[in-house]
């Protein structure tokens, strides 16, 4: 999905709300988070959950591979 196209969508468009799941650039995602999801309680919750999942995965991959393998 093209960033420029997404940013031209209305704030409540499905494309804009789901962009967080398809964006693969941290810099672009940080920009989107600052401009699009501020004040949106649902998306702020999604961001917190996604950050926790990423931290948990990193922890399992780096520190406890056997435990991670058992969970997957």
HELIX and SHEET records of a PDB file:
HELIX    1   1 UNK A    3  UNK A    7  1                                   5    
HELIX    2   2 UNK A   14  UNK A   22  1                                   9    
HELIX    3   3 UNK A   26  UNK A   35  1                                  10    
HELIX    4   4 UNK A   41  UNK A   63  1                                  23    
HELIX    5   5 UNK A   65  UNK A   71  1                                   7    
END                                                                             
